[in-house]
Amino acid sequence: MFEYDEENAVKFIQNYLPQDLKDRFTEDDLYYILDIICEFYEKRDWLDEEDEEKEEEELIQFIINQSIKDKIGNFTKDEIQLVLVAEAAYSDTLDIPE
């Protein structure tokens, strides 16, 4: 069983992203986004398995709003969605019980 490792997640995401986005997201940006994802789920304290699409939209908007508020970057919905796909692909490589 493998544990979630942020450093490995960031490396995985960097390799997973399309070439045109590899320069768009620095390592620091990706660490920041991973932290924001955790913050989002800590604040919610629940997952909406019945409406995953709505939950993803809320997560994307939360990341965009926080990154603007914290002056980290001005990312688009599509860019964040690709980062989330990459992060999910990394998580799928782990044997983490749900």
Legacy VTK file of the C-alpha trace (Angstrom):
# vtk DataFile Version 3.0
C-alpha trace
ASCII
DATASET POLYDATA
POINTS 98 float
0.000 0.000 0.000
1.335 3.413 -0.988
0.663 6.625 0.865
-0.195 9.943 -0.740
2.987 11.946 -1.105
2.706 15.596 -2.175
6.180 15.661 -3.704
5.414 12.609 -5.838
1.986 14.030 -6.664
3.503 17.289 -7.922
6.046 15.424 -10.059
3.324 13.179 -11.439
1.066 16.142 -12.246
3.912 18.002 -13.978
4.562 14.984 -16.191
0.859 14.372 -16.814
-0.057 17.893 -17.924
-0.060 18.721 -21.633
3.133 20.365 -22.835
1.532 23.812 -23.141
0.609 23.768 -19.435
3.890 22.447 -18.067
5.336 25.971 -18.013
2.083 27.503 -16.790
2.188 25.724 -13.411
5.295 25.928 -11.252
5.987 23.385 -8.532
4.901 26.010 -5.999
1.624 26.530 -7.890
0.898 22.809 -7.786
1.728 22.503 -4.075
-0.578 25.468 -3.484
-3.398 23.856 -5.478
-3.017 20.571 -3.592
-3.266 22.507 -0.316
-6.391 24.314 -1.566
-7.979 20.980 -2.521
-7.406 19.747 1.042
-8.773 22.991 2.471
-11.891 22.673 0.304
-12.674 19.175 1.581
-11.818 20.068 5.191
-14.316 22.932 5.071
-17.001 20.768 3.490
-16.354 17.701 5.605
-18.315 15.585 3.118
-18.285 14.309 -0.442
-21.289 14.545 -2.714
-21.129 11.210 -4.496
-24.543 11.783 -6.025
-23.493 14.959 -7.812
-19.776 14.689 -8.480
-19.979 17.127 -11.403
-21.444 19.863 -9.179
-18.815 19.161 -6.524
-16.022 19.408 -9.097
-17.394 22.729 -10.346
-17.454 24.055 -6.769
-13.889 22.832 -6.199
-12.638 24.447 -9.416
-14.284 27.746 -8.529
-12.898 27.557 -4.977
-9.353 27.053 -6.319
-9.728 29.922 -8.785
-11.132 32.270 -6.138
-8.460 31.392 -3.570
-5.615 31.743 -6.063
-6.872 35.203 -7.057
-7.391 36.193 -3.412
-3.906 34.983 -2.460
-2.386 36.543 -5.606
-0.926 33.199 -6.680
-2.182 33.192 -10.238
-5.083 33.748 -12.533
-5.908 30.234 -13.694
-8.728 29.276 -16.006
-11.393 26.704 -15.308
-9.966 24.424 -18.012
-6.438 24.670 -16.610
-7.578 23.775 -13.094
-9.712 20.952 -14.426
-6.640 19.447 -16.125
-4.688 19.690 -12.871
-7.550 17.899 -11.083
-7.555 15.154 -13.727
-3.799 14.752 -13.263
-4.151 14.652 -9.465
-6.898 12.031 -9.754
-4.668 9.968 -12.044
-1.916 10.132 -9.423
-4.352 9.044 -6.703
-5.439 6.129 -8.891
-1.864 4.850 -8.888
-2.063 4.440 -5.106
-3.791 1.692 -3.196
-5.795 4.004 -0.953
-9.007 2.614 0.537
-12.059 4.810 0.028
LINES 1 99
98 0 1 2 3 4 5 6 7 8 9 10 11 12 13 14 15 16 17 18 19 20 21 22 23 24 25 26 27 28 29 30 31 32 33 34 35 36 37 38 39 40 41 42 43 44 45 46 47 48 49 50 51 52 53 54 55 56 57 58 59 60 61 62 63 64 65 66 67 68 69 70 71 72 73 74 75 76 77 78 79 80 81 82 83 84 85 86 87 88 89 90 91 92 93 94 95 96 97
